[in-house]
Amino acid sequence: MKHVIASCLFLLFLFASIQTGFAESDLHTDNIIVILDASGSMREKFRGDQTKSKMDAAKEALKEVLAKVPESTHIGLLVFSGENITDEWVYPLGPKDTDRLMAAIDVPQPGGGTPLGRYMRVGANRLLEQREKQYNYGNYRLLIVTDGEATDKSKVAQYTPEILNRQVRVDVIGVDMKTDHNLAKDADSYRKADNPGELVAAVSQILAETGGTGTDIDGEDAFEDIAPLTEEIALDLIQRITKPASNTAIGTSRVNTTRQQDQTPSPQPQQPVQQPVQNSGSGTGVWIVIGIIIIVLGIILFRRAGR
């Protein structure tokens, strides 16, 4: 019995990763949005290194590290308060074009305040939109580079748990701050950068931590891994992998501020994740997955009836 379930699970993983209207490379694309603080204080020099302004050092660090990021990665650069910025999406989230990305990083000039909460929401919602298009495959993260506390702290307090609850990773770099940023205790990671060298190291360390999706399978090895599953574990696994993370936009609904990782699905009705209408092949993949689940459950019920 367990081998029948394992075989069906193997097919479930296989068919869920094909015939979905996207090439596999598109489905598994990693997505990183950099939120860059261009407030007026970023024009100041480091307290311990008067050779560069914080903005110049941030630009150099981002250019040095992002140039080395794999070409398959999607990058977005979202800038707030730049005095010369007409479009906050200096580099809209999309495929990495190194020359265009490097030019975009050079554009912002420091200007106004620090409305960080608003831009965390904008960046997170763009990632959620992309995750829905990729059928919840890939990695999604916000990298925040800032030198001061937000002027909209209430929004930061509201949106941060909502972002984390949706399993979007939040990494923060505090640039030459006298104390740790308020996000230090809430973000997935926090690093201080009190000089240009530490800033480069912080960006490098964060972007080096991009992990696998955990959804890939690899032929016979994968089958051997799932073969020992019991009936109960198999049913639980089916339930988990067919329940996507919430892609509901931040701020449009209130959610439990406690992360829901590694918990059994709630019996409460969940917001359905709509498939992108522009992908004509997506319906085929969805019905294949549904069909296989029905077959698996049918086999289990049939075997139970015959015992």
Secondary structure, DSSP 8 states (H G I E B T S, - for coil): -HHHHHHHHHHHHHHHTSSSSS-HHHHT--EEEEEEE--GGGGSEETTEEEEEHHHHHHHHHHHHHTTS-TTSEEEEEEES-TT-S-SEEEEEEE--HHHHHHHHH-----S---HHHHHHHHHHHHHHHHHHTTT-S-EEEEEEESS--S-HHHHHHHHHHHHHTT-EEEEEEES-SS--GGGGTSSEEEEE-SHHHHHHHHHHHHTT----S----HHHHHHHHTT--HHHHHHHHHHHTS------TTSS---SS--TT----SS--------TT-TTHHHHHHHHHHHHHHHHHHHHHHHHH-
